[in-house]
Amino acid sequence: MASKVKAVIFDWAGTTVDYGCVAPVKGFIDGFRSIGRDITNEMARKPMGLAKIDHTRAIAAMLPEPISEEQILKAYEVFEATLLDDIERHCDVKDYVTKTVAALRKQGIRIGSTTGYTSKMMAKVIPKAAEQGYFPDYCIAPDQVAKGRPYPYMIWKNLMYFGISDPGEAVKVGDTAADIEEGKNAGCRTVGIIMGSSELGLTRDEVAALSAEELKTKKALAAAAYYKAGADYIIDDMSELSDVIADIDRRLAQNAPRKLMTPGPLSTRASVKRAMLADHCTWDDEYKEITTSVMNDITQISADDNYATVLLQGSGTYAVEAMINCLCRKKEKILFLVNGEYGKRMLTVAEASRRNCEYLDFDMTRPIDIKKFEKKLKKDKDTAAVAFVHCETTTGVINPLEEITKLAKSCGKKVFIDAMSSFAAYEIDMPGLDIDALAASSNKCLEGLPGLSFVIAKKDLLEKSRGQSYSHSLDLFGQYEGLYAAAGKFRFTSPTNVLLALRQALDDYKQEGGLPARRARYMENHRTLVDGLEKHGIRPVTAPEHRSYIITTFELGSIDFPSLYAALKSKGFIIYPGKLTSMPAFRLGNIGDVYPSDMARLAEIIGEYVRAESIPVSEPDS
């Protein structure tokens, strides 16, 4: 079976030939002796893997007394002469190399190479290795690029030669820290080899003379050097490389590019993922400034300066629980309007906290009934607060937020909204509607990553909520006080990388054009998907006037969901199972880094699946 790894790029001396990387050592010792400087084997080996002129300069930098550039060039000249005289005696191909390379080629993997040797030196090495059955498809030396290791240029030349655009599909194998650094800088996975390496620094005879314990200690030191340099894998010898390639194949398959047609987590832009690569300390003023900017930007999407955004470590449910438990007084009665699983979850949170609550239940495929709600309000005068889900992702129904809120506020009730799936894609005028608080999260329409949620609430309500929470970690007032009094410092450990991703997601949100542009894209995604699937007789379970453009639930009919899921995953799309109890269904999200062309392709693939499986579906509308 063909491998997802497209190329393996080997070093030469110490990796594929010259057990112990012996040839260069004598040359460096002779070179420096010629200018009156004695160096040790360890000094000669330490910079191994660099281009040999750079290697010479690195040794010179280790000398107790500085030497001139002229002396360095003289030492290099003697090194080169000694090496060229001696190099052909050190071209023995190492154990398992030819067999491993043959196995890699059978999987369609190209064999490349880089080196610290010059092209003149390699002209002697390559034919000798070929006589023993080892011959890479491509070889390049540092004098053929702008700079040698640890710069990535030699690896990139290999990839260009092989026509490989993604360095993640290539693996660099070497025997020095410089090899590993070269691979990391090129964007490849890297493998450090221990036995016969320059890093181990032992000939076969020297290895044989060691006790098992002594060898174990030296191998551990070599492995530590590779690990410090950033190696992804560390192996004893080349016989283990095939297993490494198999594991990389598994990881590449596991992390293959795919479109998440879900309402969060969802497909995220490369810029958001890249933003996570920096490390920050939560106490650092720069990081606290980033945190504060995130809170301010979120507030401005739907609220004004009378409101504050309080970030919470955790999923959206954490924010819902914090909002309910902190912003309602312990004896105040909360009325939950429930028309889906996420409304039920709000109710579950309140019941688990022993809050004074009751609920109105509605059809999952329809919005909350305003008349039924009004009747309840008039009957129960002791209700203090109303809570509901804006976009109920069980079916994709959009509830009439403005009507519900105006009715509740006209009766003097506080209003709490789960806006998890609608925030930043629907207009929510919190000050205009006098909404008390809403809960949402980073990994929905803001297109960030899971791990951060937030509550936007009236400041005066927050400031009156001291001591109302049943939970210490989900104490919204405690979090609010910490974040704002300490200028962006979380009470407990902040998910720093997720917050950095959210900062970038907010920047991208602005770059796209804010709410109007994002809403327009999602609406077009929704239209394209619904129209495309209706051509194949697959219809939404909700009426057009009740559907959100965030997520849509479709009738599953006689389609087997696991089979459909597997078929779509093989084509790069991930879908959601249904949550309806009244009929089999599946759900497709329209949000995230997806576009109408993606929705058209998804509908096409589902149509192909239905036809291939001969599944009876409803006749499409004419």
WORA-V671755 format. One line per field, one symbol per residue. ss: DSSP state (a for helix, b for strand, c for the rest). phi: phi as a letter, one per 20 degrees, with the letter a starting at -180 (. if undefined). burial: b if it has 16 or more other C-alpha atoms within 10 Angstrom, else e. Layout:
ss=???
phi=???
burial=???
This chain:
ss=ccccccbbbbccbcccbcccccaaaaaaaaaaacccccccaaaaaacccccaaaaaaaaaaaccccccaaaaaaaaaaaaaaaaaaaaaaccbcccaaaaaaaaaacccbbbbcccccaaaaaaaaaaaaaccccccccccaaaccccccccaaaaaaaaaaccccaaabbbbbccaaaaaaaaaaccbbbbbccccccccccaaaaaaccaaaaaaaaaaaaaaaaaacccbbbccaaaaaaaaaaaaaaaaaccccbbcccccccccaaaaaacccccccccaaaaaaaaaaaaaaaaaaccccbbbbbbbccaaaaaaaaaaaacccccbbbbbbccaaaaaaaaaaaaccccbbbbbccccccccaaaaaaaaaacccbbbbbbbcbbccccbbccaaaaaaaaaacccbbbbbccccbccbcccaaaacccbbbbbccccccccccbbbbbbbaaaaaccccccccccccaaaaaaaaaaccccccccccaaaaaaaaaaaaaaaaacaaaaaaaaaaaaaaaaaaaaacccccbcccaaabcccbbbbbcccccaaaaaaaaaaccbbcbbcccccccbbbbbccccccaaaaaaaaaaaaaaaaacccccccccc
phi=.feffebddefdgnddclgnlegfffffffffffdncecegfffegegofgffffffffgfeffdfceffffffffffgffffffdffecdfffgmffffffffffeneeddbcbefffffffefgfffffendbffbccdffdcfbegefefffffgfffemdedffedcddbccfffffgfffenefccddefmefffmcfffffffefgfffgfffffffffffffofecccfbffeffffffffgfffffdfgbdeeceofbfdfgfffffffedcefefffffffgfffffffgffcccfedcedecfpfgfffffffffdedfgdfeddddccrfefffgfggfffelffbbbddcgfecfgeffffffffffdfefdbccbefdefgcnfdefgfffffffffemefcccedgedgncdfcefffemffacdbbfddffmedfpccbcdbffffffeegmeeedffdfffgfgfffefeloeffdgffgffffffgfffffgfffpmggffgfffffgffffffffffdmddfedfgfdeedebcedfelefefgffgfffffdncdddffcfeeafbccceddneccgfffffffffffffgffelefcfffff
burial=eebbbbbbbbbbbbbbbbbbbbbbbebbbbbbebeebebeeebbbbbbbbbbbbbbbbbbeeeeeeeeeebbebbbbbbbebbbeebbebbbbbbebbebbeebbeeebbbbbbbbbbbebbeebbebbeeeebbbebbbbbbeeebbbbbbbbbbbbbeebeeeebbbbbbbbbbbbbbbbbbbbbbbbbbbbbbbbbbbbbeeebeeeeeeebeebbeebbebbbebbbbbbbebbeebeebbeebbeebeeeeeebbbbbbbbbbbeebbebbeeeeebeeeebbebbbebbbbbbebbbeeebbbbbbbbbbbbbbbbbbbbbbbbeebbbbbbbbbbbbbbbebbeebebbbbbebeebbbbbbeeebeeebeeeeebbbbbbbbbbbbbbbbbbbbebbbebbeeebbbbbbbbbbbbbbebebeeeebbbbbbbbbbbbbbbbbbbbbbbbbebbeebeebbeeeebbbbbbbbbbbeeebbbbeebbbbbbbbbbbbbbbbeeeebbeebbebbbbbbbbbbbbbbbbbbbbbbeeebbbbbbbbbbbbebebeebbebbeeeebbbbbbbbeeebbbbbbbbbbbbbebbbbbbbbbbebbeeeeeebeeeee
